[in-house]
Amino acid sequence: MTSASRSLVVLAAGLSTPSSTRMLADQLTAAVRAQLTADGAPLEVHVHELRDHATDITNALVTRFPSASLQEVIGQVRAADAVIAVTPIFNMGASGLFKTFLDAVEREVWRGKPVLLGATAGTARHTLALDLAVRPSFEYLKARVVPTTVFAAAGDFGAADATEADEAPLADRAARAARELAVMLAADGAASGAAAHPARSAEQATGDPEQAAGESVARGLDPEFADFTPMGKLLGGRG
């Protein structure tokens, strides 16, 4: 059975063309695509180079009125099932362009949003900046950050094994982060299904329709009936 389609937005904050930031974004996207389409579910991907919207991002920060093209990007982020966000590291933090985009977008866009974070820099000395500076920004925005973040130094691109790279091969780390994102989205899907059919979910767990109805109400569907007792319990199993 084919699963429901998913939407993925990729934000790359590289400042040059081509850029290692976009290279990492593409590698993470490929890893996520491989994970999410394994069950046959279609995946819709929207990739945005923030440098193409630099002026609009600055104007939105100052005026609080995003342009039509920036509104489209923000709308896609809001509607996405997940986001991949990749930034170069400057001065032990995200690039100014990346941070300005976060500042220009209303916080509610990120609430509960699964986000896979990546970052690039010339050397591995900047590795900790991703978890010490970039991750806290998204946690403050109430996004749900994938546990594994992916940092890539110049030496990581094209490295075939651990002896050639600063850390484990980049492809391995990208695959691990993609698996974690897939698990997160699968859990979201299960939770959505349970929320849409609370009584049925309870019945599946208990095998008893009456008990299921009572437990669903007791879980807070209607406080007026929170003390509801199923008829099967009142009759002591006789009926």
C-alpha positions as CSV (number, residue, x, y, z in Angstrom):
1,M,0.0,0.0,0.0
2,T,1.4,3.4,-1.0
3,S,1.9,5.9,1.8
4,A,0.7,9.5,1.5
5,S,2.9,11.9,-0.3
6,R,5.3,14.2,1.7
7,S,6.6,17.6,1.1
8,L,10.3,18.6,1.8
9,V,11.7,22.1,1.6
10,V,15.5,22.6,1.3
11,L,17.1,25.9,2.3
12,A,20.7,26.5,1.3
13,A,22.4,29.7,2.5
14,G,25.5,29.5,0.5
15,L,26.8,32.8,-0.9
16,S,28.6,31.6,-4.0
17,T,27.7,29.6,-7.1
18,P,28.5,26.8,-6.9
19,S,28.9,26.4,-3.2
20,S,29.8,23.6,-0.8
21,T,26.7,24.5,1.1
22,R,24.5,23.7,-1.8
23,M,26.6,20.5,-2.4
24,L,25.8,19.4,1.2
25,A,22.1,20.4,0.8
26,D,21.9,18.2,-2.3
27,Q,23.6,15.3,-0.6
28,L,21.2,15.5,2.4
29,T,18.3,15.8,0.0
30,A,19.3,12.6,-1.9
31,A,19.7,10.7,1.4
32,V,16.3,11.8,2.6
33,R,14.7,11.0,-0.7
34,A,16.1,7.5,-0.6
35,Q,14.7,7.0,2.9
36,L,11.2,8.5,2.3
37,T,10.6,6.9,-1.1
38,A,11.6,3.4,0.0
39,D,7.9,2.7,0.8
40,G,6.7,4.0,-2.5
41,A,5.5,7.3,-1.2
42,P,5.8,10.3,-3.6
43,L,8.1,13.1,-2.3
44,E,7.7,16.7,-3.4
45,V,10.9,18.7,-3.0
46,H,11.3,22.5,-3.1
47,V,14.9,23.7,-3.1
48,H,15.7,27.4,-2.4
49,E,19.0,29.2,-2.5
50,L,18.5,32.0,0.0
51,R,21.1,34.2,-1.8
52,D,18.5,34.5,-4.6
53,H,16.2,36.2,-2.0
54,A,18.8,38.2,-0.1
55,T,17.3,41.6,-0.9
56,D,13.7,40.5,-0.2
57,I,14.8,38.9,3.1
58,T,16.4,42.1,4.2
59,N,13.4,44.2,3.2
60,A,11.1,41.8,5.0
61,L,13.1,42.1,8.2
62,V,12.9,45.9,8.1
63,T,9.3,46.4,6.8
64,R,7.8,43.1,8.1
65,F,6.2,42.7,4.6
66,P,7.7,39.9,2.6
67,S,7.6,40.1,-1.2
68,A,5.5,37.7,-3.2
69,S,8.5,35.5,-4.0
70,L,9.5,35.3,-0.4
71,Q,6.0,34.7,0.7
72,E,6.0,31.7,-1.6
73,V,9.1,30.3,0.1
74,I,7.7,30.9,3.6
75,G,4.4,29.3,2.6
76,Q,6.2,26.2,1.4
77,V,8.1,26.0,4.6
78,R,4.9,26.3,6.6
79,A,3.2,23.5,4.6
80,A,6.2,21.2,4.4
81,D,6.3,17.9,6.3
82,A,10.1,18.6,6.9
83,V,12.8,21.0,6.2
84,I,16.5,20.6,5.4
85,A,18.4,23.8,6.4
86,V,22.1,24.2,5.5
87,T,24.3,27.2,6.3
88,P,28.0,28.1,6.0
89,I,29.7,28.8,9.3
90,F,31.1,32.3,9.7
91,N,32.6,33.5,13.0
92,M,31.4,30.4,14.9
93,G,27.8,30.9,13.8
94,A,25.4,30.7,10.9
95,S,25.9,33.1,8.0
96,G,24.2,36.5,8.3
97,L,21.9,35.6,5.4
98,F,20.7,32.4,7.1
99,K,20.1,34.2,10.5
100,T,18.4,37.1,8.8
101,F,16.0,34.7,7.1
102,L,15.1,33.2,10.5
103,D,14.6,36.6,11.9
104,A,12.3,37.7,9.0
105,V,10.0,34.7,9.3
106,E,7.3,34.5,12.0
107,R,8.2,32.0,14.7
108,E,5.0,30.0,14.3
109,V,6.2,28.7,10.9
110,W,8.8,26.6,12.7
111,R,6.7,25.3,15.6
112,G,6.8,21.5,15.6
113,K,8.5,21.4,12.2
114,P,11.0,18.5,11.7
115,V,14.3,20.1,10.6
116,L,17.5,18.4,9.5
117,L,20.4,20.8,10.0
118,G,23.6,20.9,8.0
119,A,26.6,23.3,7.9
120,T,29.8,23.7,6.0
121,A,33.2,25.4,6.6
122,G,36.7,25.1,5.4
123,T,38.0,23.0,8.2
124,A,36.7,20.7,11.0
125,R,37.6,23.3,13.6
126,H,34.2,24.8,13.1
127,T,32.3,21.5,13.7
128,L,30.9,22.5,17.1
129,A,29.3,25.7,15.8
130,L,26.5,23.7,14.3
131,D,25.3,22.3,17.6
132,L,26.4,25.2,19.8
133,A,25.1,28.1,17.6
134,V,22.7,26.9,14.9
135,R,20.7,24.2,16.7
136,P,19.8,26.4,19.7
137,S,18.2,28.9,17.3
138,F,15.8,26.2,15.9
139,E,15.1,24.8,19.4
140,Y,14.2,28.3,20.5
141,L,11.8,28.5,17.6
142,K,10.2,25.2,18.8
143,A,11.3,23.3,15.7
144,R,12.0,19.5,16.2
145,V,15.6,19.2,15.2
146,V,16.8,15.8,13.9
147,P,19.3,14.4,16.5
148,T,22.1,14.0,14.0
149,T,23.3,17.2,12.5
150,V,25.7,17.0,9.5
151,F,28.8,19.2,9.3
152,A,31.0,19.0,6.2
153,A,34.5,20.5,5.9
154,A,36.3,20.9,2.6
155,G,38.0,17.5,3.1
156,D,34.7,15.6,3.6
157,F,33.6,16.1,0.0
158,G,34.7,13.1,-2.1
159,A,36.1,11.2,0.9
160,A,35.5,7.5,0.4
161,D,36.4,6.3,3.9
162,A,37.2,7.6,7.4
163,T,41.0,7.8,6.6
164,E,40.2,10.4,3.9
165,A,37.7,12.5,5.9
166,D,37.8,14.5,9.1
167,E,35.0,12.3,10.5
168,A,33.0,9.3,9.3
169,P,32.3,9.5,5.6
170,L,29.9,12.2,4.8
171,A,27.5,9.8,3.0
172,D,27.3,7.7,6.2
173,R,26.4,10.7,8.3
174,A,23.9,12.0,5.8
175,A,22.2,8.6,5.7
176,R,22.0,8.4,9.5
177,A,20.4,11.8,9.7
178,A,18.0,10.8,6.9
179,R,17.0,7.7,8.8
180,E,16.3,9.7,11.9
181,L,14.1,12.1,9.9
182,A,12.2,9.3,8.4
183,V,11.5,7.8,11.8
184,M,10.3,11.2,13.0
185,L,7.9,11.6,10.1
186,A,6.6,8.0,10.5
187,A,5.9,8.8,14.2
188,D,4.1,11.9,13.1
189,G,2.0,9.9,10.6
190,A,1.0,7.4,13.3
191,A,0.1,10.1,15.7
192,S,-2.0,11.9,13.1
193,G,-3.9,8.7,12.4
194,A,-4.6,8.1,16.1
195,A,-5.8,11.7,16.5
196,A,-8.1,11.3,13.5
197,H,-9.7,8.1,14.9
198,P,-9.2,8.1,18.7
199,A,-12.1,5.7,19.4
200,R,-10.9,3.2,16.8
201,S,-7.3,3.5,18.1
202,A,-8.4,2.7,21.6
203,E,-10.5,-0.2,20.3
204,Q,-7.5,-1.7,18.6
205,A,-5.5,-1.4,21.8
206,T,-8.3,-2.9,24.0
207,G,-10.3,-5.1,21.7
208,D,-13.5,-3.8,23.3
209,P,-15.5,-1.1,21.5
210,E,-17.4,0.0,24.6
211,Q,-14.2,0.2,26.6
212,A,-12.5,2.1,23.7
213,A,-15.3,4.7,23.7
214,G,-15.0,5.2,27.4
215,E,-11.2,5.5,27.3
216,S,-11.4,8.0,24.4
217,V,-13.7,10.2,26.4
218,A,-11.6,9.9,29.5
219,R,-8.6,11.0,27.6
220,G,-10.2,14.4,27.3
221,L,-12.5,14.5,24.3
222,D,-15.2,15.9,26.5
223,P,-14.6,16.8,30.2
224,E,-18.3,16.4,30.9
225,F,-18.0,12.6,30.4
226,A,-14.5,12.1,31.9
227,D,-15.9,9.8,34.5
228,F,-17.9,7.6,32.0
229,T,-17.9,3.9,32.8
230,P,-18.5,1.4,30.0
231,M,-21.5,-0.8,30.4
232,G,-19.3,-3.9,30.3
233,K,-17.6,-2.9,33.5
234,L,-20.9,-2.0,35.2
235,L,-22.2,-5.5,34.5
236,G,-19.0,-7.1,35.6
237,G,-18.6,-8.8,32.2
238,R,-22.2,-10.1,32.1
239,G,-24.4,-8.9,29.2
